Amino acid sequence: MDPQRQLILDQFTRQAHLFREMHARDDREIHQLLLRTAEITEEDNVLDVACGPGLVACEVARVARNVTGIDLTPEMLDQARAHQNSLGLTNLTWTRGDAQALPFPDDTFSRVVTRYSFHHFTDPQAVFTEMVRVCRPGGRITVCDVFTTSAEQAQLYDRLELYRDPSHTHALQLSEFEELFSGLSQHRQEFYQYPVDVEDLLSRAFPDPGGAEAFRKMVAEDIGVNRIGINANRDNGLGFAFPVIILSGQK
């Protein structure tokens, strides 16, 4: 297994329960915005790539005919099954696998989605190519993740996130996302900000030694400057907001 996949397994094995707890509190509107942008209906057979603890997959399953969630980390899939059971949903299947080599035939799903995953991939183009491959003609591919708007901002954001999460690779620039989707049609884009408290966020993270303090310092120094694009503030303790984009296109 390559070093990046090992980092992901290490980080998300430890984060599995904490990650589920954190995002279980998401505003329902965030999930609904993703579902609307992906144009998911009751007829759809949906794949959730890097599904984590199944929060998106289970929301999708309330609408879609059936949903398959795939993730590299067994502990995340355990959390996903527990979440499914707590909701009494029966139209979900969970698979362990690699996003860069999806174990499904071509043209299997009518919708393929992923959330908060692309900034962990060393080769997002390869993952995106796989998502397109397993999507049926006329289906939609949808990616939701953090984004940046310039090379300088991406460099700063990547440095910040690596202090907190060693499995982070790169927050794609808006132009990089648009390039990924350039071969698709019927494009849709939505944006939102995901506000967080720094201490709460760090309590659910496993940074390298010195990483937490460096993270706090970098956030604090960006207040009133916003070079990182996170709207750092001290409105109620040290906080900021993740900049998030949802992009969707038709195959």
N, C-alpha and C positions, 0 to 999 in steps of 0.2 A: 504494500500500500504506500502511495506517495506521501510526502510530508504534509501537504495541505489536507488531504483526506484524514490523515491521522490527527491533525490539529482539530478538524471539525468533530471527529469522533470524541476526542478528549474533552473539548469544550462543551459539546451538546449532550454528552452523557451526563456530565455534572450539572448542566443547566436545565435538563429536561423538565423537572417538576417546577422549577422557578420560572422558566420560560412560559410554561402553560399558565401559571398563576398570573404572571404579568399581563399577558395578552388576553387572558380570559376576561379582563376588565375593559377591553376595548369597547368603545361606543359601537352599538349595533349599526349605526350609520356608516361606519368605516367598512364593515363587511358588505353592507348593501350597495355602497358605491362600487366596490369591486365586482359584485354580482351584476350590477347594471352595466358597467363598462364592458364586462366580458359577455354580456347579453345571454346570460344563462337562463334556460327555460326548463319546464318540466319534461321536455323531450330529450334533454341532453345527457350524454355519457361523458363524464368529466374526469380528467386526470389532474391531481394536485401534486406538482413536482416539489420535492424537498418540503413535504407537508408538515414536518415538525410534530407538535402535539395534536394535530388534527383540527385546530380551531377553524381554519378556513374551510377545510373539507366538510366538516359537520354543518357549517352554515350553508354551504353549497348544497349539501344533501337534503336540506329542508325544502329545496326547490327542484333540484335535478332528479332525473330518473335513477341514476346511480353514480357513485363517485369512487374512484380509486386514489388512494394516497400512497406515495412512495417516498421513502426517506432512507438515508444512509445509516442512521443511528437507531439501534434497536430500542433503547430507552425512550426515545421520542415516540416510536410506534406503540410502545406500552402505554404511554400517556394518551395517545390518540384513541386507542381501544377503550381506555377507561372513560375518556370524554364521550365517545360514542355511546357507551353503555349508560352513562349518566343521563343522556338525552333520549334513550330508547329508540335510536335510529337503527334501521336494519339494511339500508341500501348503500353500505360502504364496505370496501375491501382495502386491506393494508398490505403493502409489499415492501420488503427491504431491497434497496437497489441504488445504483449510481445514476445521478442526473445526467451524466455525460455519456451514458450507455444504457438508455432506457430499455428494459426487457419486454418490449411490446412490439407487435408487428406494425408496419406502416399503416397509416390511415385508420387507427383504432378508435380514437376519441373525437367527439364533436367539439369539445372545448378542452383546452390545456391551459392551466393557470399555475402561477407560483407567486408567493409573497415573501418578502424579506430574505431572499436567498441569493440573489445575483452578486451581492458584494462579498460572498464567500467563495465564489468560483474563480479558479485560476484561468479558465478558458470559457468565459460566458458565451462566446460565439458558438462553441461546440455544444453547449447545453441548449442554446436557443435552436440550433439546427436539429437537435434531437426532438425538441418540443414540436417543431414544425413537422418533422417526419411522422410522428405518431398521430398528428391531427389530420382529420379527414378534409378533403377539398371542400371548401365552403364553410369549414369550421373556424373557430377563433382561437388565437394564442394571446394570452394576457400575462403581463409581468408587472408586479407591484414591488417597488423597492425604493431605498434612499437614492438620491441623485445629487449631482453637483452641476455647476453651470460654467466652469472654466477649469483649465489645467491647474492653475494656482490653487483654486478652491478645492479641487480633488486631492491635491497633494496634502493640503492642510487637514482636510477631513479624514483622509486615510491615516495620517499620523495620529490624529485624535483617537480614532476608533481602535487602532492597534494597541494603544495604551490600555484600553478597556478589554478588548477581545482579540487575542492573538490569532484567531481564525479568520479575521477580516482580511480581505485582499484589496479590493478597489471599489469605491463608489463611482459608478459610471457617470460620465457627464451626460447631460441631456442629448448632446449631439451623438454620443456613442450609442445611446438607446435608440435614437431615431435611425441610425445606420443599421442596427440590428433589424428593425422593422421595415426597412426600405423595400424588401421584396414582397411584402404583404400589401393588401388593399384595405379600404374602409377603415382607416386608422381612427382611433379614439384616444384621447388623453385626458386625464384628470389629475389634480394635484391636491394634496392636503398636508398639514403639519401634525406631527405626533408629539405632543408635549410630554416631557419627562422631568422628574426630580433627580438630580445627579446622585444623591445619596441612596435613593431607592434603586436607581439603575445599577449602581456599583454593588449594592447588597446582593444582587442577582448575577454578578459577574465573577469571573475567575482570572483576573489580570496577572501578568508576570510581576515579580517584585518591583515596586516603585511605580507601577503602571497607574494605580488608582490616584496617587497624589499628582502625577504628571497630567492625568486626565482632568482632575479638578482645576489645576492651574491653567491649563490651556482653555478650558471653558470660561473661567473667570476673566482671563485676559481678553476674551473676544466680546465681552459685554460692551455694547455701544459702538463696536467696531464692525462686527458681523463679517469678517473676512472668511470665516468658515461656512457661513450661510445657515447657521443653526439658531439665530435669534436668542443668544444666551442672555440670561436675565437673573435678577435676584428678587423677583416678584414675591416669592414665598420660599425663601431658601434658594440655593443655586440651582438653576434649571435651564433647559433649552428645549428646542423642538426639532425632531428629525424631519428633514424635508423629503417628502414622499411623492413619487409619481406612479400612476397607473397607465400603462400603455396596452392597447389591444389592437390586433389587426386580423384580417381575414385571409386564410390560405386560398 
